[in-house]
Amino acid sequence: MKFSKTAVQCIAIIMLAFALRLFVYGLYQIPTGSMETSLLVGEVLVGDKLSLWWSAPQRGDIIVCSDPLYRYSDNILCRFFERYIGGAGSITKRVVGIPGDQIKGVIEDGKPVVYVNNKRYDEAYINRYPLILVDESLSSEYLDMKSTDTGEFRSYDPHKPYQSQPFYTIHEDMIVHTHNGAPLIRMPNASVAPREGQQLHDAVDYWDGSDIFNVTLKARQYWLMGDSRRNSLDSREFGPVTQSQIQAIIWFRIFSIDTGFLWRDIMSAPWKLMHYIRWQRCFTYMPSYRTTVKEE
């Protein structure tokens, strides 16, 4: 069976694109608010895979990691497909600890604090905004569109109107309220309490999803945390990850769009979608905290 020259060229281009996608770079979209306000839901990022072949991630890097809670297939080919092509999913977090570090989380003056090698870690990137719970299914606009989205916490500035927020458009009819009628809000500096029955101690390799943990990282192990600590599933829950699970380092943001628009408005006036693009965040490099994060 003979292939034409054009067919061979097309196959070669496809194989080259696949190899570049697999070993050189990756495109990722942010689905949750765990990295707010460094990264917002709806942003598209470029991940650098190539440099991981000769260098390791450093503290302060934003990385993409294979989902540590995913159960991979025992079949080698299926596992390769899940890890490198699709199926397993991935998470975006920040590197807080690198191999050999002792990472310790404590509560000081009612606020969570991280120590690295017995030195308090100054994390300038942590989200300082409160989080408000919104549920798109509460809006009749989304019910009409048969939305299956569930409630999610979003960063917001309490000093600005909901329609003029710096990060997301928040519709009042989507805000989830407590039994007394107040919006359901999480404060950024509040600590996450240990699970009931857990004893607080200084044992190594102790973590339970709360802000109290104490882990000494082994070779090729990394401690990952989200910048929005009150809204992140990270190493506090699943522990350290291995270097082989890290897929890419995020350096560049291509696109950013506020996903809080109403579909009915967009369908009746498509040009309104332009107002939801966060133009100032498009085509921007991610700030590096490798040198600006200080250990006190």
N, C-alpha and C positions, 0 to 999 in steps of 0.2 A: 504494500500500500504506500503510495507516494503522496507527499504533501506539497502543495504549491509553496512558492517562496513567500507569498503573503501570509499563508497560514503559519509557516515556521516563524516568521517575524512576530506574528501576533502571540504565538505560544511563548516565544522568548521574552516578549515584553511582559506578559502576564507572570511568568516565572520570576522575572527581575523585580516586578512590583511586589510580588509575594515575599521574596527574599528581603527586600528593603523594609517591608512592613513587619517582618518577623524578627529581623536582627538589627535594624538601624533606627527606626522611629515607630511611634504609635500615635494614633489619634484617640482621645478619650473625652467623654462628656460627663460632667458632674451631675449625678442624680440626686444627691442628698446635701444637707447643709452642714455636714460634719467639719468642713474646712472653712466655714465662714469666719471672718469676712475676707480672708485671703482668696478663697474661691467661692463662687456662688453657683447655685443650681442653674443649669442651662448653659454653662460655659464649656467651650470646646478647647482642649489643650493638646499641645504637641509634647510627646514624651521621648526623651533621648535614651535609646537602648544601646547604642553603639559604645558609648564611653564605659558602660558597665563591664565590657570585656577586659578592660585594663585598669579600671579604678573602681573603688567602692564608694557607696553613698556616705555622706558625712552628716553630722548633726546639723539640723536646720534645713536639710533638703526636703522638698516635697517629692514623694515617690508614688508610683503606682505599683500595687502589690496584688498577687493572686489572692483571692478570697481565702483567708486562713481557715474558715469554717466549712469550706466546701469539701465534700468527700469525693476524692478522685477515683476513677475506675482502676481496677487492678490490671486491666489490659493495657499494654504498653502503647499501642497505637491510639486507643481511646484516650489515654491519659495525655498523650502528646497533643491530640486535638483539643482536649479540654483546657490544657494549660496555655497553648500558644495560638490557637485559632478561635475558639469560642466555646461557651458552655459553662465554664467555671465562674465567670464574672471576676471583677477586680474591685479594689478599694483604693482610694487616694488619701494618704495620711502624711504626716511630717515625721521625719526621723528625730527622735529625742535621745536615743542611746545607741551607741555603736559597740562592736565586739570589745569585751573587756571592761565595759562600764558597769558601775553599780548604780542602778536607777532606783530612787526611793521617793515615794509619794507620801506626804504627811499633811496634816491640817494645822495651820498656824493662824491664830486670831480668827478662827472660823473660816479661813480660806485655804483652798488646796495649793500646795507648793511642791515643786519637784526639785530633788537634789540629785546631782550627777557627781559621782565620786566624792561624796560628802561636801559638795559645794552647791549652794543655792543657785538654781538655774534661772536666769533672767530671760523670759520668753516674750519678746516684744510683739510677736505675731498673734498672741492669744486674743480671741474675740472678746471685746469689752462691752458689747451691746447685749441687752436683755433679749430673750427669745419669746415670741408669742405664737401660740398654737393656732393654726388655720387649717380648715378642712374644706376643700373645694366641693365636696358632696353636699355641703349645707346650702350652696347657692343653686337656685332654680335654673340658672344659666347652664350649670354643669350637669344638673339632673336631666335637662333636655338633651344634652350631648351624651348621656349615658356614661358619665365618667365613673371610673372605678378607683380613683385616687383616694387615699386616706389622709388623715390629718398629719401635718408635719410642722415642726417648729421652725420659725423664720426669725432672723435677726431684724430688729427694728429700732428706730430712734424714737423714744417716747416724747421727744420735744417737737416732732413734726407730724403733720396730718398723715393718715393712712395712705392717701392717694399721692403723697409727695415724699415717700420714703426713699432713702439713698440706695437701697439694695433691692427691694421687692415692692411691687404694687400690692397693697393689702386691702382687700374689700371687706368692709365691716360686716357684711352678712355671712362671711366665711370664718369669722373669729369664733373660736370655741370658748365658751364661758364656764365658770365654775357654778356651783349650786347657788351662790349668792349673787350671781349676775355679773361678776367681774371677769375680765379677760383672763384666760389661763396663761400665766407668764412664768418663765424660769429666769432667775437672776444669774448673771454670768459668773460671779465670784462665789456662789454657794457651792458647798462640797456635796459630793455624792456619797451617801452613807454606806458603810459596809453592809453586806447582806445579814439578815437576822441569823444569829447563832454563830457568826464568824468572830473569832477572837483576834484582837489587834496585837500583833507581836512583830518582832524584828527578824523573823525567820527568812532566810533567803528563798527566792522563788515563791513569793507569796503575792497573789493578786486575786481579786474576786469581782472585778467590775466596778469597784469603788475608787475613790481617790487615795486610798491607802494601799501601798504595795511596796515591795522590796525585792528586787531582782538583780542578780549578777549575771551579765550576759556572757555567754560562751563564744567560742570562735564562730564567726559567720552568723551571729545572731544580732537582731536589731529590735529596738523598742520603738513602736509607732504610736502616735497620738494625734487626734484631730485638733485643729486650732479652736474649734468651738467645743470646749470640754464638756458642756452640759448637753451636748447633742451628738455625741460620737461613740460609736462602737469600735474600740481599738484594743491595744495591747493590755489595757486594764482588764479586759474581758477574756481575750484569747491568748494573752501572753506574748512572748517574743516570736518573731518570724525569722526564717532563715534567708540568707542572701539569695538562694536559688529561687525564692518566691517573689523577689523584687523584679518587676518587669522593666521599669523605666524611671528616669528622673525627669520631673517636669521643669522646663525652662521657659516655655513660651505659651501665651494664651492667644488663640486665633480669634475667637468669637465669644460674645456674651449677650444673652437675651433674657429678659425678665419673663419668666413663664407664668406670671400672674394675670395675663390678659384673658378676657372673656371671649370665647369662641364666637358667640353670636355677634359681638361687635366687629370682630375681624372678618367674619363671613359677609357682613353687610357693608363693611368699608375696609378692604384689605390693606389700604395704605396706612391704617392706624398701627399696623404691626411695626412700622418703622420707629414709632415712639417708644416701643418696648426694648429696642436694641440699646444696650449699654455701650454707646460708641466710645466713651473714654476708656473702657476696659478692653476693647478689641485691639488685636495686634500689639500686645504689650509683653515685655519680658517679665518673668516672675522675679521679685527681689530676692537676692541671696542673703541668707542669714548665717552662712558659714563663718563669717568673720565678725558680723555685727552682734550676734548673740553672745553675751558675756557670762562667764561664770564668776560669781562673786565670792 
